[in-house]
Amino acid sequence: MNGDFWQGSKVQVSVGAWTITLDTYTVSMGGHSHITYTRIRAPYLNPEGFRFTIYRESLFSGLGKLFGMQDIEVGDPEFDRAFIVKGNDESRVIHLLADL
């Protein structure tokens, strides 16, 4: 990887034409309470409109599934138990996440 360097509170890595950013951000929950999140971003051109979302399984996920909420299973039992995956092209999501 070329261009590895720290930039303040984020790390950016250039890989070919891509710039991947790993950073943190903090959300105030009121008063003195704050939650810090870590995120990874890799902007890219998306002419086909492909979209997907990954988030952790929660207490409400099971209820959502009962009412038909989408949860794409990628074929890795541990990952499939821990995360909910939604997307507008199921086969493409599975292909993208197949090498987890």
C-alpha positions in Angstrom: 0.0 0.0 0.0 1.3 3.4 -0.9 0.7 6.6 1.1 0.1 5.2 4.5 0.0 8.1 7.0 -1.7 9.6 10.0 -3.7 12.7 9.5 -4.9 14.0 12.8 -7.6 11.7 14.1 -7.8 9.6 10.9 -5.8 7.2 8.8 -5.9 7.4 5.0 -4.5 4.8 2.7 -4.2 5.2 -1.1 -4.6 1.9 -3.0 -4.6 2.5 -6.8 -7.2 5.2 -7.5 -9.0 4.6 -4.2 -8.5 6.5 -0.9 -9.7 4.6 2.1 -10.3 6.5 5.3 -10.5 5.1 8.8 -11.6 7.6 11.5 -13.7 8.1 14.6 -16.5 10.5 15.4 -18.3 11.3 18.7 -22.0 11.8 19.2 -23.2 13.7 22.3 -26.0 11.8 24.1 -26.8 14.9 26.3 -25.2 16.0 29.4 -21.8 14.4 29.9 -22.5 11.3 27.9 -20.8 10.6 24.6 -20.4 7.6 22.3 -17.4 7.3 19.9 -17.9 5.4 16.7 -15.2 4.1 14.3 -16.0 4.2 10.6 -14.3 3.2 7.4 -15.0 5.1 4.1 -14.1 4.2 0.6 -15.8 6.5 -1.9 -16.3 5.2 -5.4 -18.3 5.9 -8.5 -21.5 3.9 -8.5 -23.3 4.2 -11.9 -25.6 1.2 -11.2 -26.9 2.5 -7.9 -25.7 -0.5 -5.9 -26.3 0.0 -2.2 -26.0 -2.2 0.9 -26.0 -1.7 4.7 -24.4 -3.8 7.4 -25.2 -3.4 11.1 -25.0 -5.5 14.2 -27.9 -7.8 15.2 -29.9 -6.3 18.0 -32.9 -7.1 20.2 -35.2 -5.5 17.6 -33.7 -7.4 14.6 -35.7 -10.5 15.3 -38.9 -8.6 15.5 -38.0 -6.9 12.2 -37.4 -10.2 10.5 -40.8 -11.5 11.7 -42.3 -8.5 9.8 -40.4 -9.2 6.6 -37.3 -7.1 7.1 -34.5 -8.0 4.7 -31.5 -9.9 6.0 -29.2 -11.2 3.4 -27.2 -14.3 4.5 -23.7 -14.3 3.1 -22.9 -17.9 3.9 -20.6 -17.4 6.9 -22.7 -18.6 10.0 -20.8 -16.5 12.5 -21.1 -13.3 10.4 -24.7 -14.1 9.6 -25.6 -14.4 13.3 -23.8 -11.2 14.3 -24.9 -8.9 11.5 -28.0 -7.8 9.5 -27.2 -7.1 5.8 -29.6 -5.3 3.5 -29.0 -4.5 -0.2 -30.7 -3.7 -3.5 -28.9 -6.6 -5.3 -28.7 -9.7 -3.1 -26.4 -11.7 -5.4 -24.0 -8.8 -5.6 -23.9 -8.4 -1.8 -23.2 -12.1 -1.4 -20.4 -12.0 -4.0 -18.9 -8.9 -2.3 -19.0 -10.4 1.2 -18.1 -14.0 0.2 -14.5 -13.7 1.2 -15.0 -12.5 4.7 
